[in-house]
Amino acid sequence: MASRRAELLKIFMKTATDITEREFPVISETTEISELGIDSLGMLEIVGSMERELKVRLPDEALTSIVTVKDLLEVVEEKEARAAGASSVSRA
């Protein structure tokens, strides 16, 4: 799971850089998204881009509780885990 988390962090960093057109020297899981100068509209753009890249749909209600990068990564991981579980059940 740790390697997947590192991969998701890289995807977030690339997406945030592309959306904001700014380089971020350091982004960690504990970084608050607002500290990056990303407002709610920017966050929606980042989430939409990540959804398309990762082929997942994040629930709107989960997005309201995202404060840190870790919060976002956990929502993505949870959605991927549910999708994988549903996929394995449908194959059974």
C-alpha positions as CSV (number, residue, x, y, z in Angstrom):
1,M,0.0,0.0,0.0
2,A,2.9,2.4,0.7
3,S,4.1,2.2,-2.8
4,R,0.6,3.0,-4.1
5,R,0.4,5.9,-1.7
6,A,3.7,7.2,-3.1
7,E,2.4,6.9,-6.6
8,L,-0.8,8.7,-5.7
9,L,1.3,11.5,-4.1
10,K,3.3,11.9,-7.3
11,I,0.0,12.1,-9.3
12,F,-1.3,14.7,-7.0
13,M,1.9,16.7,-7.2
14,K,1.9,16.6,-11.0
15,T,-1.8,17.4,-11.2
16,A,-1.5,20.3,-8.7
17,T,1.5,21.7,-10.7
18,D,-0.3,21.4,-14.0
19,I,-3.6,23.0,-12.7
20,T,-1.9,25.9,-10.8
21,E,0.9,26.3,-13.3
22,R,3.3,26.6,-10.3
23,E,6.1,24.4,-9.0
24,F,5.9,23.1,-5.5
25,P,9.2,22.4,-3.8
26,V,7.8,20.1,-1.2
27,I,4.4,18.5,-0.9
28,S,3.9,15.9,1.8
29,E,0.8,14.0,3.0
30,T,0.5,16.5,5.9
31,T,0.4,19.5,3.7
32,E,-2.8,21.4,3.9
33,I,-4.1,21.9,0.4
34,S,-5.0,25.5,1.2
35,E,-1.3,26.1,2.1
36,L,-0.5,25.5,-1.6
37,G,-2.8,28.4,-2.6
38,I,-5.3,26.0,-4.0
39,D,-8.9,27.2,-3.5
40,S,-12.1,25.1,-3.8
41,L,-12.3,25.6,-7.6
42,G,-8.7,24.5,-8.0
43,M,-9.4,21.5,-5.8
44,L,-12.3,20.5,-8.0
45,E,-10.1,20.8,-11.1
46,I,-7.4,18.6,-9.4
47,V,-10.0,16.0,-8.3
48,G,-11.5,15.9,-11.7
49,S,-8.1,15.4,-13.4
50,M,-7.2,12.7,-10.9
51,E,-10.5,11.0,-11.4
52,R,-9.9,10.9,-15.2
53,E,-6.3,9.7,-14.8
54,L,-7.1,7.0,-12.2
55,K,-10.5,6.1,-13.7
56,V,-12.4,6.5,-10.4
57,R,-15.3,8.6,-9.3
58,L,-14.9,10.2,-5.9
59,P,-18.1,10.7,-4.0
60,D,-18.9,14.4,-3.7
61,E,-19.7,14.1,0.0
62,A,-16.2,12.9,0.7
63,L,-14.6,15.9,-0.9
64,T,-16.0,18.3,1.7
65,S,-13.9,16.7,4.4
66,I,-10.6,17.0,2.5
67,V,-8.1,19.3,4.2
68,T,-4.7,17.7,3.7
69,V,-3.1,15.8,0.8
70,K,-3.4,12.7,3.0
71,D,-7.2,13.2,3.2
72,L,-7.5,13.2,-0.6
73,L,-5.2,10.2,-1.0
74,E,-7.2,8.2,1.5
75,V,-10.4,9.0,-0.3
76,V,-8.8,7.8,-3.6
77,E,-7.5,4.6,-1.9
78,E,-10.8,3.8,-0.3
79,K,-12.6,4.2,-3.7
80,E,-10.0,2.0,-5.5
81,A,-10.4,-0.6,-2.8
82,R,-14.2,-0.6,-3.1
83,A,-13.9,-0.8,-6.9
84,A,-11.5,-3.7,-6.6
85,G,-13.8,-5.5,-4.2
86,A,-16.8,-5.0,-6.4
87,S,-14.8,-6.2,-9.4
88,S,-13.7,-9.4,-7.7
89,V,-17.3,-10.1,-6.4
90,S,-18.7,-9.7,-9.9
91,R,-16.2,-12.2,-11.3
92,A,-17.1,-14.8,-8.8
